[in-house]
Amino acid sequence: MSNKNSTKELREIFLSLKTGIKALKSGMVVLEKGLSKLEKDILNINKEALEKLHKMISKEFEALKFVEEKEESVEIKIEKIEIEPEMEEKSEVSKPAEIESAEEIKIGFYNKTLGKLYDRLHREFSDLYTVLKRAEKTKIGEVDKGEVICRVCNMGPCKVVEGVEELKGICGADASLVSARNFARLVAAGVSAQADYAKSIVETLNDIVKGEIPFKFRDKRKLKMFAYALGINLEKSEEEILNEVVDKISKIFFQQKGELILAHRAPKTLIEKWRKYEVMPRGIDREIAELIYRTSLGVDQYYKNILFASLRCALADGWGASMIATELQDILLGTPQPVRAQVNIGKEVIREDMVNVVVCEEDPLVAEALIQASKDLEILKLAKKAGAKGVNLVGLGCAGNEILMRKGFPVAGSFAYQEAVIATGAVEAIIGRLIPNVVQVANRFHTAVITTNPISLMEGAICVEFNRKYPLKSAKEILKIAVSRYSKRDSTRIYIPDEAIEAISGFSAEALMYVMGGRFRAGLSILNENIINGKILGIALISGCDQFGVNENVQVELAKELISNNVLVFSTGCSAIKLGMAGLLVPEASQLAGEGLREVLEAIGCPPVLNTGSCVSNSRVLTVLTEMVNTGGLGKDICELPVIICLPQWVNEKALSTIMCFVSSGLQVVFDPGNLIVENKKTNKFLFEEVEKYFGGSIRFAKTASEFSGIIIDRIKQKRKKLGIDQLRPRIFYDMAMRRTLDEKRYISSIHKSGFFEILENRSIN
């Protein structure tokens, strides 16, 4: 019985297992089908997501590139300007003694990279006259103290001596008049340079609007912000806004009456001063032309009147030409944001395995076209055929600073590096507005010197006229010349000192506000609060050029001295590059800062020196200072801020228009007058003392880093005392009612209101 039951139970178990196995098999089939379907769905989803992502990337990429050029037969004009032979008759002037090495030159090098490369040039080519040799041996014209030379008419030139009646000019002009005339002409030249630069950008934007240049502008929010400043209705279409911006800006240059509209961005109290003392600019070209005319024989004979006119002309630069150039560049190419890059010569900057092209070109469209042409398939094929891996673009000087700010491209050096970068033996082409002596050095190597504008030709250089309607084609022609030089490179003569270091640049006004306050409270409240509480003593802008003939590394020593005294440093132009090469443009440099400044910098992750761009970007500083005034707590005018401007070195006349603009905007400017500006008691008194009574700004002279820092720190402390923030204030604990009052009074920048900072969400330093 039990056996039968056992057999029955086993049979039932067997049948159950068999049924279960069948069900399991069936389930496996269903599961397999389900998994297969799920896999297909996932793949489809991924495919759709990838396609969507690809479309987004493509769309963004298209916004960053030139629209495809029409296939038309267009010839890019290329012309070599041959060096003309010297005339047979030579003046009996003794030649400078030959110099065998850089060690024999008394002029110091501000870094070892320049020293190594110039030593190489002088040892290999003893007959080559570099800029350094010329700086050492050329006798710069000097006049005795109190003397000034007048060359404005054909009765002279007259050597005029201060305080000596019989040594006035033939026409009776005294030293104060001649000194003011000479200074004013330099200012006018500087403003005209910035104005012409701004005009070229306006013309570019105008041609883009007309569809003649195949390019799409990038920063739509900046366009609206700028349009708002020009009084344009923002409810109009994007195309209408762009057309109105171009139309209004074009008229500003030739405006003869009224007021420069962008000057209305300044604090109200400052605008009232400009109107009261009649220095409010009417237009840009009007002020340049009038200032030159005033300095002619028989026109304006009063030195103060000429200096007032110089102030007005300079305002047409800072609040006009430079501001237009800066804003339009941001609209066209994008507003700079903090970005990491390499500065100084090094093997990651000058590449041994690539065609190296050094860009010192001011025109932003040329630089942009070169960047895109360097990635073109045709150019890459030519480069590889020549034996190179590709084309490597490197910035130099102010133009390089602009590329650095927006693209993070490496910068080989400042203005003083033009010859040194060629001396590496690995540069195929150097492009832009350069010093004439570059040709002499390039001829000893395989480097092509290229200019792109008919107004900037040079003997021995190749002019590839940049056709703005065909930017890519023009850029490709330039790069073809560079690629053709690669095969002529002598690998045994390559010498690249590996001394490049990291720097962080790109601190536009908008970026600084974002860093200080974030997306939702972007602004400068934190900056103002920390100046008020004393953690930051004040702000100093170190601007200007870089030059030979200076034995002290002034900018670097000055910056170190300032940050150690809790002064936050802004920097522009070649000075910014120089400070970057000294390692001051990285957050780690905050270790050199004073305790208060270091605490603030570590909290927000900023370097102690902020690179705000090229020399034209000094207008960004005006924007920041205006925002500081509007934010509150530090007075109602720029002249009340504990801020000072300095130019330890300068080369171009543009520096003088910058100086006078800052002075008339209420700031003290300290600079080295050099050999070009002859001091005069009357003009000095006006610029040192009297002008401060009108606008709050003034001028001081200094030469060494210690002289600069002494003047700057004393001035900042004076400003703090006037504001009543020279002593620590007692801590106040706010209740809720007091906090609500603070929120009601809180200033919100128009930049923040525009939604500009939405584009910075989730962005970090590259």
Steps between C-alpha positions, in 0.01 A plus 500: 500500500772726592690413180199589286457827686868580460487431129194721464663782692816474294294509179318811616832664590643404161197638314516818706868542422437432132222758494721742689787452255266564206369811672856609575602447139196694384579773751861514381380547143268779610777651713746478212252670268436765763870560552553520126221755468633693799848503345360637175304764690811601694703519180228709336486727801879535495491560128237772541693652789824487303331653197352771720838562665669503160251756373560715809878480460473568128278798566744638758794432271328672209450805720875506555612476142482691178207428277623300202645731241356501152702319240619797300827565325653764723864597509659589831756773441847390613791740468858480621642840590865465403770664709638795308880531481669769704590824320865522399570817696530414866521743785824495695349366817705253699342158536433357843765261623431134430355305788589135522243383751206621703719496809683807368176695479428702811124493451352236726262221406181476698497121460746228413313396184580828325855482626556155351350584161676834458826345609450244224433776242802707599737203508393354166456829314748758626411734211124488573360814659221384727268739681701433813823617332325807365356579843850477647683699234251744347536845651154618597461874451518677833437858600609683810258542788248771421559475124237392248506476120222644281453368144150616406606749233778556247652795685662251736567260647541716808669401823295674768637546852267543794517843664743654248335776293758506220474121464129479424392377158536735202124558519521572873376160622625426851595160644157434657323552166748286304493228767117492496493492118745210479314304767162567336622374163612174658157461662326567167720240329408246768127565469519478120665156526221367722235669284630339181507163673140546615393610150637180348283296738194714422564448127526126558169492687339715231616261226369204700160670531496555123594137441829595333716323760412134564507515879249466782531708815504302826387691804132587463462605863792742471337640186184579697695650789692726264184590310339600830795733571442659160130557575371242251160334554573138600154380393611519139627195313863394532571608144344843556697548823826407326429742215426783743814430703715522186323816385530678836862404559603606148353845563684542831836524323389788277266667750566875521256616768336369814655249738670165460219263599726235654640761740155493662598163649722686747373595849267802493725719715789445257281582199401827669869590545574433134214727398596772748861519380410442133695181440205277410596352157274593210623228267822308442648632175388853594714501815809358325484750213434796728786416736749480212365828361524673839873419518571661163672837473271793570208306650488410872779680686399415859653185646211432742245517222704253294527260795124521562448413133738205548282373785189522282673322212616223736144452628398440138740205514423332833124561501480495121740324262647247745161422652346452155785269395474294819122463493481417129782245530301331775188497282691359203732253673346443841551661840819367665469262794780358719713255302830319558785533252880496468710817495869546412707296256494126559473171314122492545478853360748480209455146366793325332267263313263765361496806275523789748322825415539793740200735493554865593206624293260754654209428264280246684355367174848408372582309818162324491544403135850366569369284784240341276729472198757315715244219534410497130551162328696653211744674735540190716578289193762751387654507847520121519643484151772740616574269794314687776214374715298816446496876552561649845383857563674702770405847625736790562449838666158666536359312200612176661332607822165528319535145360608380844196661667247331273661182369761401755768496230858518630681835501874499434565838655453876496592775255869448584491138379466567125863423422548242774219275377662485154833412664355162603555392138160328501268781387381479139312831493435803716189701410378846591611854569862461598816701553717541184802328657314167503579462128875515570475217751256293288744512205753305710247220537225353280221714649257691277394845624141561387275805522130494412407865458609739221542777759770300681756404238864427581813457291594133485155382611228324301164679491209258464211744471222362717180486296224541757240350268710184472661469844568125488656517156719790611605315815578185303730697268688626805533150643613360164798737513575382854472131405733555203769624742489184714718305256763776530524456877842384623434256784859536624441871569184460707533635852183523709554586868231301680380766741128539429272504802127498560294817527130572544357786295160619383375721783253719313270718712224241463731212596625688806144567614413132456808387694419744781127429531398192303211473258218622721678783678765586245656832587780672687349511849762257632778715354361819654432334837855368525644840412281657768597243766869543413581151379567659161684830539410618150546431129784584262500460123842420353477580132734604220754348267831323533829642380876471499731730688360423845725312741229436759209262451271782609154352438576172675671651805223759527222239481665287770538803726136601450340161560715449811337821626149364428453699178305306235665545159331524161723490193469562127717496189857373489528565874244223559706256291814597689327439833372167367855391417595583859238253626260761643193409290419178687313446831814349655662846485261608778765359736694820425204715605438661836280315749179691423525485122605134513191411703271657240684347204494151649126531563418587138788313332656796319861596423634813673554657156203500261571520126217705349632503143696708249566874528167578332338310789580782742139595432402183691662655807281810458196269491612321819566827685158635400341179630690542828358852539148383415528206742544749784701544815804660336377845406298637212776561246799316356735756656394383849602137444830374651622418150811614314638448149865450408702453181856405602601472133339622180597517133198603293323838509183307585633485855476879533137510387432227759675705770304817424170310483551351846605841638185667365296208638625581851799272552862566586738355239865425576733445205857532382517802266807357326687715249203612291322717752697808603397628840392860539411683822170645380371190320616281790313715750184473293524120456625433855276734699247718319327229296420315824285793611285454191469121461674336797777346289864597460841387373813391684839394363701199621776276367577218742263240645550641850411852381185370329386291798564784745283745304226241437466377859507855643229610257278201579533568874405866442187390314409255777535776759271733304241221479531438874603138455859536619401366843334167578128539559319323788307189398124548474258210544198551276149393594246398235359850457850639436569222249181583309615862480830384351320294235285800405811711445697232318625616161446257213719560196337542160742230384344260751144607413560419135539129582860511380621270776275213395759409237761456773296238690705186560803643317841450654854602409618286210 
